[in-house]
Amino acid sequence: MIGDLGKMLMLLGAALFAGGALLTLAGTLPWFGRLPGDIVVARGPVTFYFPIVTCVVVSVALSLLFWLFRR
């Protein structure tokens, strides 16, 4: 039981580290979030931005990653 808690805390820490690294590197990847197919509507002072293609790419990458780790 204690070992399971330790593993869960290590996974949570690794996920937080990966998320922090991704947020830190997000500024150095200018194409990330600006892929062709992402929806941008700018009308006057209001801009609506929905990165649908970026969401699909991230979803496929995470699905592949989880599938590989499950095996």
All heavy atoms as TSV, in Angstrom:
chain	resi	resn	atom	element	x	y	z
A	1	MET	N	N	0.821	-1.188	0.000
A	1	MET	CA	C	0.000	0.000	0.000
A	1	MET	C	C	0.870	1.259	0.000
A	1	MET	O	O	0.607	2.175	-0.760
A	1	MET	CB	C	-0.914	-0.019	1.220
A	1	MET	CG	C	-1.726	1.222	1.316
A	1	MET	SD	S	-3.417	0.812	1.529
A	1	MET	CE	C	-3.993	2.287	2.206
A	2	ILE	N	N	1.891	1.303	0.830
A	2	ILE	CA	C	2.789	2.465	0.885
A	2	ILE	C	C	3.579	2.559	-0.420
A	2	ILE	O	O	3.800	3.661	-0.929
A	2	ILE	CB	C	3.748	2.357	2.088
A	2	ILE	CG1	C	2.965	2.361	3.386
A	2	ILE	CG2	C	4.792	3.449	2.068
A	2	ILE	CD1	C	2.537	3.706	3.865
A	3	GLY	N	N	3.970	1.398	-0.969
A	3	GLY	CA	C	4.720	1.400	-2.222
A	3	GLY	C	C	3.896	1.963	-3.368
A	3	GLY	O	O	4.411	2.660	-4.237
A	4	ASP	N	N	2.582	1.668	-3.382
A	4	ASP	CA	C	1.709	2.207	-4.417
A	4	ASP	C	C	1.599	3.719	-4.302
A	4	ASP	O	O	1.587	4.422	-5.318
A	4	ASP	CB	C	0.320	1.584	-4.317
A	4	ASP	CG	C	0.309	0.105	-4.677
A	4	ASP	OD1	O	1.234	-0.329	-5.394
A	4	ASP	OD2	O	-0.612	-0.597	-4.238
A	5	LEU	N	N	1.519	4.216	-3.092
A	5	LEU	CA	C	1.451	5.660	-2.879
A	5	LEU	C	C	2.744	6.327	-3.355
A	5	LEU	O	O	2.715	7.380	-3.987
A	5	LEU	CB	C	1.199	5.978	-1.404
A	5	LEU	CG	C	1.108	7.465	-1.036
A	5	LEU	CD1	C	-0.058	8.114	-1.760
A	5	LEU	CD2	C	0.976	7.635	0.457
A	6	GLY	N	N	3.875	5.689	-3.066
A	6	GLY	CA	C	5.162	6.230	-3.510
A	6	GLY	C	C	5.256	6.288	-5.024
A	6	GLY	O	O	5.725	7.278	-5.602
A	7	LYS	N	N	4.796	5.237	-5.692
A	7	LYS	CA	C	4.815	5.221	-7.162
A	7	LYS	C	C	3.907	6.304	-7.729
A	7	LYS	O	O	4.262	6.991	-8.696
A	7	LYS	CB	C	4.369	3.860	-7.682
A	7	LYS	CG	C	5.387	2.773	-7.466
A	7	LYS	CD	C	4.863	1.447	-7.976
A	7	LYS	CE	C	5.830	0.320	-7.647
A	7	LYS	NZ	N	5.308	-0.982	-8.092
A	8	MET	N	N	2.736	6.482	-7.116
A	8	MET	CA	C	1.809	7.500	-7.585
A	8	MET	C	C	2.400	8.895	-7.418
A	8	MET	O	O	2.279	9.743	-8.305
A	8	MET	CB	C	0.478	7.408	-6.845
A	8	MET	CG	C	-0.566	8.370	-7.393
A	8	MET	SD	S	-2.106	8.403	-6.484
A	8	MET	CE	C	-2.642	6.731	-6.617
A	9	LEU	N	N	3.056	9.145	-6.300
A	9	LEU	CA	C	3.681	10.451	-6.073
A	9	LEU	C	C	4.817	10.700	-7.055
A	9	LEU	O	O	5.004	11.826	-7.528
A	9	LEU	CB	C	4.174	10.560	-4.634
A	9	LEU	CG	C	3.099	10.739	-3.569
A	9	LEU	CD1	C	3.715	10.685	-2.181
A	9	LEU	CD2	C	2.362	12.036	-3.778
A	10	MET	N	N	5.593	9.659	-7.375
A	10	MET	CA	C	6.669	9.826	-8.359
A	10	MET	C	C	6.097	10.110	-9.739
A	10	MET	O	O	6.624	10.967	-10.472
A	10	MET	CB	C	7.562	8.584	-8.384
A	10	MET	CG	C	8.468	8.482	-7.177
A	10	MET	SD	S	9.775	7.257	-7.321
A	10	MET	CE	C	8.876	5.758	-7.577
A	11	LEU	N	N	5.018	9.441	-10.125
A	11	LEU	CA	C	4.391	9.707	-11.417
A	11	LEU	C	C	3.812	11.113	-11.470
A	11	LEU	O	O	3.935	11.811	-12.483
A	11	LEU	CB	C	3.303	8.678	-11.706
A	11	LEU	CG	C	3.786	7.307	-12.126
A	11	LEU	CD1	C	2.619	6.340	-12.218
A	11	LEU	CD2	C	4.510	7.382	-13.452
A	12	LEU	N	N	3.197	11.529	-10.374
A	12	LEU	CA	C	2.653	12.884	-10.321
A	12	LEU	C	C	3.769	13.924	-10.420
A	12	LEU	O	O	3.637	14.916	-11.135
A	12	LEU	CB	C	1.855	13.084	-9.031
A	12	LEU	CG	C	1.187	14.443	-8.855
A	12	LEU	CD1	C	0.159	14.680	-9.942
A	12	LEU	CD2	C	0.541	14.533	-7.490
A	13	GLY	N	N	4.864	13.680	-9.739
A	13	GLY	CA	C	6.012	14.582	-9.821
A	13	GLY	C	C	6.595	14.633	-11.222
A	13	GLY	O	O	6.941	15.707	-11.727
A	14	ALA	N	N	6.690	13.474	-11.881
A	14	ALA	CA	C	7.208	13.432	-13.254
A	14	ALA	C	C	6.269	14.179	-14.205
A	14	ALA	O	O	6.715	14.913	-15.101
A	14	ALA	CB	C	7.393	11.993	-13.709
A	15	ALA	N	N	4.956	14.033	-13.995
A	15	ALA	CA	C	3.994	14.732	-14.844
A	15	ALA	C	C	4.081	16.242	-14.635
A	15	ALA	O	O	4.026	17.020	-15.598
A	15	ALA	CB	C	2.584	14.232	-14.557
A	16	LEU	N	N	4.225	16.673	-13.385
A	16	LEU	CA	C	4.372	18.107	-13.112
A	16	LEU	C	C	5.664	18.663	-13.710
A	16	LEU	O	O	5.685	19.768	-14.255
A	16	LEU	CB	C	4.333	18.368	-11.606
A	16	LEU	CG	C	2.969	18.264	-10.949
A	16	LEU	CD1	C	3.101	18.362	-9.436
A	16	LEU	CD2	C	2.048	19.340	-11.478
A	17	PHE	N	N	6.740	17.875	-13.623
A	17	PHE	CA	C	8.013	18.304	-14.207
A	17	PHE	C	C	7.880	18.433	-15.722
A	17	PHE	O	O	8.337	19.423	-16.319
A	17	PHE	CB	C	9.123	17.317	-13.865
A	17	PHE	CG	C	10.443	17.672	-14.481
A	17	PHE	CD1	C	11.240	18.640	-13.913
A	17	PHE	CD2	C	10.883	17.053	-15.644
A	17	PHE	CE1	C	12.458	18.991	-14.481
A	17	PHE	CE2	C	12.081	17.392	-16.218
A	17	PHE	CZ	C	12.875	18.355	-15.639
A	18	ALA	N	N	7.255	17.444	-16.354
A	18	ALA	CA	C	7.082	17.482	-17.811
A	18	ALA	C	C	6.208	18.666	-18.222
A	18	ALA	O	O	6.495	19.344	-19.216
A	18	ALA	CB	C	6.479	16.175	-18.297
A	19	GLY	N	N	5.146	18.922	-17.460
A	19	GLY	CA	C	4.291	20.071	-17.765
A	19	GLY	C	C	5.029	21.388	-17.609
A	19	GLY	O	O	4.883	22.293	-18.430
A	20	GLY	N	N	5.828	21.508	-16.566
A	20	GLY	CA	C	6.628	22.722	-16.377
A	20	GLY	C	C	7.651	22.912	-17.477
A	20	GLY	O	O	7.861	24.026	-17.961
A	21	ALA	N	N	8.288	21.817	-17.891
A	21	ALA	CA	C	9.256	21.900	-18.989
A	21	ALA	C	C	8.566	22.306	-20.284
A	21	ALA	O	O	9.094	23.119	-21.049
A	21	ALA	CB	C	9.969	20.562	-19.159
A	22	LEU	N	N	7.376	21.766	-20.521
A	22	LEU	CA	C	6.629	22.125	-21.726
A	22	LEU	C	C	6.252	23.601	-21.715
A	22	LEU	O	O	6.382	24.292	-22.724
A	22	LEU	CB	C	5.388	21.254	-21.846
A	22	LEU	CG	C	4.540	21.466	-23.082
A	22	LEU	CD1	C	5.317	21.064	-24.329
A	22	LEU	CD2	C	3.261	20.672	-22.988
A	23	LEU	N	N	5.808	24.105	-20.576
A	23	LEU	CA	C	5.451	25.519	-20.486
A	23	LEU	C	C	6.679	26.418	-20.632
A	23	LEU	O	O	6.597	27.505	-21.210
A	23	LEU	CB	C	4.753	25.809	-19.158
A	23	LEU	CG	C	3.336	25.264	-19.027
A	23	LEU	CD1	C	2.812	25.508	-17.621
A	23	LEU	CD2	C	2.422	25.889	-20.053
A	24	THR	N	N	7.822	25.966	-20.122
A	24	THR	CA	C	9.051	26.743	-20.255
A	24	THR	C	C	9.510	26.800	-21.703
A	24	THR	O	O	9.951	27.842	-22.194
A	24	THR	CB	C	10.161	26.126	-19.384
A	24	THR	OG1	O	9.718	26.115	-18.034
A	24	THR	CG2	C	11.445	26.925	-19.484
A	25	LEU	N	N	9.384	25.685	-22.410
A	25	LEU	CA	C	9.839	25.615	-23.794
A	25	LEU	C	C	8.803	26.114	-24.792
A	25	LEU	O	O	9.106	26.243	-25.970
A	25	LEU	CB	C	10.224	24.179	-24.146
A	25	LEU	CG	C	11.409	23.596	-23.380
A	25	LEU	CD1	C	11.583	22.131	-23.732
A	25	LEU	CD2	C	12.672	24.375	-23.686
A	26	ALA	N	N	7.590	26.393	-24.340
A	26	ALA	CA	C	6.527	26.804	-25.253
A	26	ALA	C	C	6.882	28.084	-26.011
A	26	ALA	O	O	6.509	28.244	-27.173
A	26	ALA	CB	C	5.221	26.993	-24.485
A	27	GLY	N	N	7.605	28.980	-25.384
A	27	GLY	CA	C	7.994	30.219	-26.061
A	27	GLY	C	C	9.037	30.007	-27.145
A	27	GLY	O	O	9.155	30.803	-28.075
A	28	THR	N	N	9.797	28.918	-27.068
A	28	THR	CA	C	10.833	28.662	-28.071
A	28	THR	C	C	10.304	27.852	-29.252
A	28	THR	O	O	11.042	27.614	-30.199
A	28	THR	CB	C	12.019	27.906	-27.444
A	28	THR	OG1	O	11.559	26.652	-26.958
A	28	THR	CG2	C	12.634	28.707	-26.314
A	29	LEU	N	N	9.048	27.421	-29.184
A	29	LEU	CA	C	8.431	26.688	-30.289
A	29	LEU	C	C	7.339	27.558	-30.915
A	29	LEU	O	O	6.161	27.425	-30.600
A	29	LEU	CB	C	7.820	25.366	-29.789
A	29	LEU	CG	C	8.761	24.390	-29.126
A	29	LEU	CD1	C	7.977	23.234	-28.519
A	29	LEU	CD2	C	9.767	23.863	-30.125
A	30	PRO	N	N	7.704	28.455	-31.830
A	30	PRO	CA	C	6.717	29.401	-32.346
A	30	PRO	C	C	5.630	28.736	-33.194
A	30	PRO	O	O	4.543	29.278	-33.328
A	30	PRO	CB	C	7.552	30.361	-33.201
A	30	PRO	CG	C	8.758	29.593	-33.557
A	30	PRO	CD	C	9.016	28.642	-32.435
A	31	TRP	N	N	5.881	27.564	-33.737
A	31	TRP	CA	C	4.889	26.877	-34.568
A	31	TRP	C	C	3.858	26.136	-33.739
A	31	TRP	O	O	2.768	25.849	-34.212
A	31	TRP	CB	C	5.573	25.889	-35.505
A	31	TRP	CG	C	6.447	24.907	-34.775
A	31	TRP	CD1	C	7.772	25.034	-34.511
A	31	TRP	CD2	C	6.056	23.670	-34.176
A	31	TRP	NE1	N	8.223	23.959	-33.789
A	31	TRP	CE2	C	7.187	23.101	-33.582
A	31	TRP	CE3	C	4.845	22.987	-34.087
A	31	TRP	CZ2	C	7.150	21.890	-32.902
A	31	TRP	CZ3	C	4.818	21.780	-33.415
A	31	TRP	CH2	C	5.959	21.241	-32.837
A	32	PHE	N	N	4.182	25.843	-32.473
A	32	PHE	CA	C	3.265	25.082	-31.624
A	32	PHE	C	C	2.086	25.954	-31.245
A	32	PHE	O	O	2.232	26.999	-30.627
A	32	PHE	CB	C	3.991	24.579	-30.374
A	32	PHE	CG	C	3.174	23.617	-29.568
A	32	PHE	CD1	C	2.955	22.341	-30.030
A	32	PHE	CD2	C	2.616	23.989	-28.369
A	32	PHE	CE1	C	2.193	21.446	-29.300
A	32	PHE	CE2	C	1.861	23.111	-27.634
A	32	PHE	CZ	C	1.641	21.835	-28.099
A	33	GLY	N	N	0.898	25.550	-31.622
A	33	GLY	CA	C	-0.302	26.338	-31.376
A	33	GLY	C	C	-0.647	27.247	-32.528
A	33	GLY	O	O	-1.648	27.956	-32.483
A	34	ARG	N	N	0.156	27.221	-33.569
A	34	ARG	CA	C	-0.097	28.047	-34.754
A	34	ARG	C	C	-0.030	27.194	-36.022
A	34	ARG	O	O	0.488	27.621	-37.044
A	34	ARG	CB	C	0.948	29.164	-34.877
A	34	ARG	CG	C	1.063	30.035	-33.672
A	34	ARG	CD	C	0.043	31.121	-33.712
A	34	ARG	NE	N	0.243	32.016	-32.576
A	34	ARG	CZ	C	-0.722	32.708	-32.056
A	34	ARG	NH1	N	-1.917	32.627	-32.545
A	34	ARG	NH2	N	-0.496	33.484	-31.029
A	35	LEU	N	N	-0.551	25.986	-35.951
A	35	LEU	CA	C	-0.508	25.084	-37.093
A	35	LEU	C	C	-1.587	25.442	-38.109
A	35	LEU	O	O	-2.609	26.051	-37.756
A	35	LEU	CB	C	-0.713	23.642	-36.616
A	35	LEU	CG	C	0.382	23.073	-35.726
A	35	LEU	CD1	C	-0.014	21.690	-35.231
A	35	LEU	CD2	C	1.691	22.994	-36.480
A	36	PRO	N	N	-1.383	25.081	-39.372
A	36	PRO	CA	C	-2.439	25.304	-40.367
A	36	PRO	C	C	-3.688	24.528	-39.965
A	36	PRO	O	O	-3.622	23.362	-39.597
A	36	PRO	CB	C	-1.855	24.733	-41.655
A	36	PRO	CG	C	-0.385	24.729	-41.447
A	36	PRO	CD	C	-0.176	24.533	-39.974
A	37	GLY	N	N	-4.831	25.158	-40.005
A	37	GLY	CA	C	-6.074	24.529	-39.597
A	37	GLY	C	C	-6.571	25.017	-38.251
A	37	GLY	O	O	-7.721	24.765	-37.893
A	38	ASP	N	N	-5.715	25.688	-37.485
A	38	ASP	CA	C	-6.157	26.296	-36.237
A	38	ASP	C	C	-7.060	27.483	-36.572
A	38	ASP	O	O	-6.807	28.221	-37.520
A	38	ASP	CB	C	-4.969	26.758	-35.402
A	38	ASP	CG	C	-4.173	25.604	-34.828
A	38	ASP	OD1	O	-4.688	24.474	-34.816
A	38	ASP	OD2	O	-3.033	25.830	-34.405
A	39	ILE	N	N	-8.114	27.646	-35.816
A	39	ILE	CA	C	-9.131	28.652	-36.125
A	39	ILE	C	C	-8.813	29.955	-35.399
A	39	ILE	O	O	-8.646	29.966	-34.185
A	39	ILE	CB	C	-10.519	28.147	-35.700
A	39	ILE	CG1	C	-10.871	26.893	-36.497
A	39	ILE	CG2	C	-11.575	29.221	-35.886
A	39	ILE	CD1	C	-12.103	26.184	-36.009
A	40	VAL	N	N	-8.716	31.037	-36.183
A	40	VAL	CA	C	-8.489	32.375	-35.624
A	40	VAL	C	C	-9.498	33.325	-36.264
A	40	VAL	O	O	-9.555	33.447	-37.478
A	40	VAL	CB	C	-7.061	32.886	-35.908
A	40	VAL	CG1	C	-6.886	34.291	-35.350
A	40	VAL	CG2	C	-6.031	31.954	-35.340
A	41	VAL	N	N	-10.314	33.965	-35.434
A	41	VAL	CA	C	-11.277	34.944	-35.912
A	41	VAL	C	C	-10.998	36.244	-35.184
A	41	VAL	O	O	-11.100	36.325	-33.963
A	41	VAL	CB	C	-12.733	34.488	-35.638
A	41	VAL	CG1	C	-13.715	35.542	-36.093
A	41	VAL	CG2	C	-13.014	33.158	-36.313
A	42	ALA	N	N	-10.613	37.272	-35.943
A	42	ALA	CA	C	-10.314	38.593	-35.373
A	42	ALA	C	C	-11.308	39.602	-35.922
A	42	ALA	O	O	-11.345	39.855	-37.124
A	42	ALA	CB	C	-8.899	39.010	-35.705
A	43	ARG	N	N	-12.128	40.146	-35.037
A	43	ARG	CA	C	-13.110	41.155	-35.441
A	43	ARG	C	C	-13.032	42.318	-34.472
A	43	ARG	O	O	-13.458	42.222	-33.327
A	43	ARG	CB	C	-14.511	40.573	-35.435
A	43	ARG	CG	C	-14.646	39.483	-36.468
A	43	ARG	CD	C	-16.056	39.276	-36.855
A	43	ARG	NE	N	-16.087	38.269	-37.907
A	43	ARG	CZ	C	-17.080	37.461	-38.117
A	43	ARG	NH1	N	-18.147	37.538	-37.362
A	43	ARG	NH2	N	-17.038	36.587	-39.082
A	44	GLY	N	N	-12.463	43.376	-34.940
A	44	GLY	CA	C	-12.324	44.551	-34.090
A	44	GLY	C	C	-11.372	44.274	-32.937
A	44	GLY	O	O	-10.313	43.686	-33.125
A	45	PRO	N	N	-11.773	44.644	-31.739
A	45	PRO	CA	C	-10.879	44.449	-30.587
A	45	PRO	C	C	-10.920	43.027	-30.014
A	45	PRO	O	O	-10.190	42.710	-29.096
A	45	PRO	CB	C	-11.424	45.445	-29.559
A	45	PRO	CG	C	-12.870	45.536	-29.884
A	45	PRO	CD	C	-12.963	45.410	-31.391
A	46	VAL	N	N	-11.782	42.164	-30.571
A	46	VAL	CA	C	-11.944	40.811	-30.036
A	46	VAL	C	C	-11.307	39.797	-30.969
A	46	VAL	O	O	-11.525	39.831	-32.178
A	46	VAL	CB	C	-13.444	40.475	-29.846
A	46	VAL	CG1	C	-13.616	39.056	-29.340
A	46	VAL	CG2	C	-14.101	41.464	-28.922
A	47	THR	N	N	-10.509	38.901	-30.408
A	47	THR	CA	C	-9.902	37.820	-31.178
A	47	THR	C	C	-10.269	36.495	-30.533
A	47	THR	O	O	-10.073	36.304	-29.335
A	47	THR	CB	C	-8.366	37.957	-31.212
A	47	THR	OG1	O	-8.047	39.219	-31.805
A	47	THR	CG2	C	-7.733	36.850	-32.021
A	48	PHE	N	N	-10.819	35.587	-31.344
A	48	PHE	CA	C	-11.152	34.244	-30.889
A	48	PHE	C	C	-10.163	33.287	-31.526
A	48	PHE	O	O	-9.985	33.282	-32.737
A	48	PHE	CB	C	-12.584	33.867	-31.299
A	48	PHE	CG	C	-12.925	32.441	-30.990
A	48	PHE	CD1	C	-13.183	32.055	-29.685
A	48	PHE	CD2	C	-12.983	31.494	-31.994
A	48	PHE	CE1	C	-13.490	30.736	-29.391
A	48	PHE	CE2	C	-13.294	30.178	-31.711
A	48	PHE	CZ	C	-13.558	29.791	-30.412
A	49	TYR	N	N	-9.518	32.478	-30.709
A	49	TYR	CA	C	-8.495	31.560	-31.190
A	49	TYR	C	C	-8.787	30.170	-30.652
A	49	TYR	O	O	-8.921	29.982	-29.440
A	49	TYR	CB	C	-7.119	32.032	-30.721
A	49	TYR	CG	C	-6.005	31.132	-31.156
A	49	TYR	CD1	C	-5.622	31.064	-32.488
A	49	TYR	CD2	C	-5.344	30.338	-30.240
A	49	TYR	CE1	C	-4.607	30.225	-32.895
A	49	TYR	CE2	C	-4.336	29.495	-30.637
A	49	TYR	CZ	C	-3.970	29.442	-31.965
A	49	TYR	OH	O	-2.977	28.593	-32.365
A	50	PHE	N	N	-8.923	29.172	-31.547
A	50	PHE	CA	C	-9.149	27.794	-31.137
A	50	PHE	C	C	-8.171	26.900	-31.886
A	50	PHE	O	O	-8.322	26.661	-33.088
A	50	PHE	CB	C	-10.585	27.362	-31.422
A	50	PHE	CG	C	-10.884	25.990	-30.891
A	50	PHE	CD1	C	-10.925	25.759	-29.530
A	50	PHE	CD2	C	-11.103	24.938	-31.747
A	50	PHE	CE1	C	-11.186	24.492	-29.034
A	50	PHE	CE2	C	-11.367	23.678	-31.267
A	50	PHE	CZ	C	-11.415	23.457	-29.909
A	51	PRO	N	N	-7.165	26.379	-31.202
A	51	PRO	CA	C	-6.125	25.570	-31.858
A	51	PRO	C	C	-6.565	24.114	-32.043
A	51	PRO	O	O	-6.065	23.203	-31.409
A	51	PRO	CB	C	-4.951	25.681	-30.886
A	51	PRO	CG	C	-5.612	25.832	-29.549
A	51	PRO	CD	C	-6.863	26.633	-29.812
A	52	ILE	N	N	-7.518	23.868	-32.953
A	52	ILE	CA	C	-8.085	22.529	-33.098
A	52	ILE	C	C	-7.070	21.529	-33.648
A	52	ILE	O	O	-6.998	20.391	-33.177
A	52	ILE	CB	C	-9.368	22.561	-33.954
A	52	ILE	CG1	C	-10.078	21.218	-33.865
A	52	ILE	CG2	C	-9.073	22.928	-35.381
A	52	ILE	CD1	C	-11.540	21.299	-34.167
A	53	VAL	N	N	-6.274	21.903	-34.626
A	53	VAL	CA	C	-5.283	20.983	-35.193
A	53	VAL	C	C	-4.187	20.693	-34.169
A	53	VAL	O	O	-3.722	19.558	-34.045
A	53	VAL	CB	C	-4.694	21.547	-36.507
A	53	VAL	CG1	C	-3.597	20.658	-37.046
A	53	VAL	CG2	C	-5.801	21.700	-37.545
A	54	THR	N	N	-3.781	21.681	-33.416
A	54	THR	CA	C	-2.792	21.473	-32.358
A	54	THR	C	C	-3.342	20.495	-31.316
A	54	THR	O	O	-2.622	19.615	-30.846
A	54	THR	CB	C	-2.426	22.808	-31.702
A	54	THR	OG1	O	-1.919	23.693	-32.702
A	54	THR	CG2	C	-1.387	22.627	-30.633
A	55	CYS	N	N	-4.623	20.628	-30.968
A	55	CYS	CA	C	-5.241	19.704	-30.014
A	55	CYS	C	C	-5.244	18.278	-30.552
A	55	CYS	O	O	-4.992	17.326	-29.805
A	55	CYS	CB	C	-6.673	20.140	-29.701
A	55	CYS	SG	S	-6.786	21.652	-28.751
A	56	VAL	N	N	-5.521	18.115	-31.838
A	56	VAL	CA	C	-5.521	16.780	-32.442
A	56	VAL	C	C	-4.114	16.189	-32.436
A	56	VAL	O	O	-3.919	15.021	-32.099
A	56	VAL	CB	C	-6.102	16.842	-33.876
A	56	VAL	CG1	C	-5.887	15.532	-34.608
A	56	VAL	CG2	C	-7.573	17.189	-33.839
A	57	VAL	N	N	-3.116	16.990	-32.768
A	57	VAL	CA	C	-1.728	16.510	-32.780
A	57	VAL	C	C	-1.292	16.104	-31.365
A	57	VAL	O	O	-0.684	15.042	-31.180
A	57	VAL	CB	C	-0.782	17.583	-33.372
A	57	VAL	CG1	C	0.669	17.235	-33.141
A	57	VAL	CG2	C	-1.059	17.769	-34.851
A	58	VAL	N	N	-1.598	16.904	-30.380
A	58	VAL	CA	C	-1.233	16.582	-28.993
A	58	VAL	C	C	-1.974	15.322	-28.540
A	58	VAL	O	O	-1.395	14.449	-27.886
A	58	VAL	CB	C	-1.532	17.771	-28.054
A	58	VAL	CG1	C	-1.438	17.377	-26.603
A	58	VAL	CG2	C	-0.583	18.911	-28.360
A	59	SER	N	N	-3.238	15.191	-28.899
A	59	SER	CA	C	-4.019	14.018	-28.520
A	59	SER	C	C	-3.447	12.745	-29.129
A	59	SER	O	O	-3.327	11.720	-28.443
A	59	SER	CB	C	-5.472	14.199	-28.956
A	59	SER	OG	O	-6.215	13.038	-28.693
A	60	VAL	N	N	-3.083	12.787	-30.405
A	60	VAL	CA	C	-2.495	11.609	-31.058
A	60	VAL	C	C	-1.149	11.267	-30.428
A	60	VAL	O	O	-0.855	10.093	-30.164
A	60	VAL	CB	C	-2.360	11.852	-32.573
A	60	VAL	CG1	C	-1.511	10.788	-33.236
A	60	VAL	CG2	C	-3.733	11.902	-33.224
A	61	ALA	N	N	-0.335	12.272	-30.159
A	61	ALA	CA	C	0.979	12.022	-29.555
A	61	ALA	C	C	0.840	11.412	-28.164
A	61	ALA	O	O	1.533	10.439	-27.832
A	61	ALA	CB	C	1.779	13.322	-29.494
A	62	LEU	N	N	-0.063	11.948	-27.344
A	62	LEU	CA	C	-0.262	11.394	-26.003
A	62	LEU	C	C	-0.867	9.995	-26.056
A	62	LEU	O	O	-0.493	9.124	-25.270
A	62	LEU	CB	C	-1.147	12.315	-25.170
A	62	LEU	CG	C	-0.503	13.606	-24.694
A	62	LEU	CD1	C	-1.532	14.484	-23.982
A	62	LEU	CD2	C	0.674	13.321	-23.789
A	63	SER	N	N	-1.792	9.755	-26.981
A	63	SER	CA	C	-2.363	8.415	-27.127
A	63	SER	C	C	-1.289	7.410	-27.514
A	63	SER	O	O	-1.249	6.295	-26.977
A	63	SER	CB	C	-3.473	8.424	-28.182
A	63	SER	OG	O	-4.547	9.226	-27.774
A	64	LEU	N	N	-0.426	7.782	-28.424
A	64	LEU	CA	C	0.667	6.898	-28.836
A	64	LEU	C	C	1.623	6.652	-27.677
A	64	LEU	O	O	2.043	5.509	-27.440
A	64	LEU	CB	C	1.423	7.504	-30.021
A	64	LEU	CG	C	2.585	6.696	-30.565
A	64	LEU	CD1	C	2.103	5.366	-31.112
A	64	LEU	CD2	C	3.311	7.481	-31.638
A	65	LEU	N	N	1.937	7.686	-26.938
A	65	LEU	CA	C	2.838	7.556	-25.797
A	65	LEU	C	C	2.245	6.634	-24.728
A	65	LEU	O	O	2.930	5.736	-24.231
A	65	LEU	CB	C	3.126	8.938	-25.210
A	65	LEU	CG	C	4.157	9.016	-24.110
A	65	LEU	CD1	C	5.538	8.733	-24.678
A	65	LEU	CD2	C	4.136	10.385	-23.474
A	66	PHE	N	N	0.979	6.832	-24.394
A	66	PHE	CA	C	0.340	5.969	-23.397
A	66	PHE	C	C	0.217	4.533	-23.891
A	66	PHE	O	O	0.344	3.590	-23.124
A	66	PHE	CB	C	-1.029	6.525	-22.997
A	66	PHE	CG	C	-0.952	7.757	-22.139
A	66	PHE	CD1	C	-1.816	8.817	-22.346
A	66	PHE	CD2	C	-0.017	7.870	-21.127
A	66	PHE	CE1	C	-1.762	9.953	-21.554
A	66	PHE	CE2	C	0.057	9.000	-20.329
A	66	PHE	CZ	C	-0.817	10.044	-20.547
A	67	TRP	N	N	-0.052	4.361	-25.190
A	67	TRP	CA	C	-0.134	3.020	-25.756
A	67	TRP	C	C	1.220	2.306	-25.662
A	67	TRP	O	O	1.273	1.125	-25.340
A	67	TRP	CB	C	-0.608	3.099	-27.206
A	67	TRP	CG	C	-0.688	1.763	-27.875
A	67	TRP	CD1	C	-1.654	0.827	-27.722
A	67	TRP	CD2	C	0.255	1.247	-28.810
A	67	TRP	NE1	N	-1.380	-0.248	-28.510
A	67	TRP	CE2	C	-0.209	-0.030	-29.192
A	67	TRP	CE3	C	1.433	1.736	-29.368
A	67	TRP	CZ2	C	0.482	-0.812	-30.101
A	67	TRP	CZ3	C	2.096	0.952	-30.267
A	67	TRP	CH2	C	1.626	-0.315	-30.628
A	68	LEU	N	N	2.289	3.036	-25.911
A	68	LEU	CA	C	3.621	2.438	-25.824
A	68	LEU	C	C	3.984	2.062	-24.397
A	68	LEU	O	O	4.589	1.020	-24.157
A	68	LEU	CB	C	4.676	3.396	-26.396
A	68	LEU	CG	C	4.693	3.551	-27.901
A	68	LEU	CD1	C	5.666	4.655	-28.295
A	68	LEU	CD2	C	5.070	2.254	-28.577
A	69	PHE	N	N	3.618	2.890	-23.426
A	69	PHE	CA	C	3.936	2.602	-22.025
A	69	PHE	C	C	3.051	1.503	-21.443
A	69	PHE	O	O	3.439	0.850	-20.486
A	69	PHE	CB	C	3.843	3.862	-21.165
A	69	PHE	CG	C	5.057	4.717	-21.268
A	69	PHE	CD1	C	4.942	6.041	-21.688
A	69	PHE	CD2	C	6.313	4.242	-20.946
A	69	PHE	CE1	C	6.064	6.847	-21.780
A	69	PHE	CE2	C	7.435	5.027	-21.038
A	69	PHE	CZ	C	7.306	6.339	-21.455
A	70	ARG	N	N	1.874	1.304	-22.016
A	70	ARG	CA	C	0.985	0.266	-21.526
A	70	ARG	C	C	1.511	-1.133	-21.889
A	70	ARG	O	O	1.281	-2.093	-21.199
A	70	ARG	CB	C	-0.416	0.452	-22.095
A	70	ARG	CG	C	-1.420	-0.486	-21.479
A	70	ARG	CD	C	-2.805	-0.294	-22.005
A	70	ARG	NE	N	-3.232	1.098	-21.831
A	70	ARG	CZ	C	-4.343	1.565	-22.321
A	70	ARG	NH1	N	-5.142	0.792	-23.008
A	70	ARG	NH2	N	-4.678	2.811	-22.124
A	71	ARG	N	N	2.252	-1.228	-22.975
A	71	ARG	CA	C	2.763	-2.530	-23.424
A	71	ARG	C	C	3.901	-2.920	-22.580
A	71	ARG	O	O	4.771	-2.940	-22.154
A	71	ARG	CB	C	3.189	-2.468	-24.872
A	71	ARG	CG	C	1.997	-2.216	-25.738
A	71	ARG	CD	C	2.339	-2.280	-27.183
A	71	ARG	NE	N	1.187	-2.908	-27.810
A	71	ARG	CZ	C	1.208	-4.016	-28.492
A	71	ARG	NH1	N	2.319	-4.617	-28.727
A	71	ARG	NH2	N	0.125	-4.505	-29.002
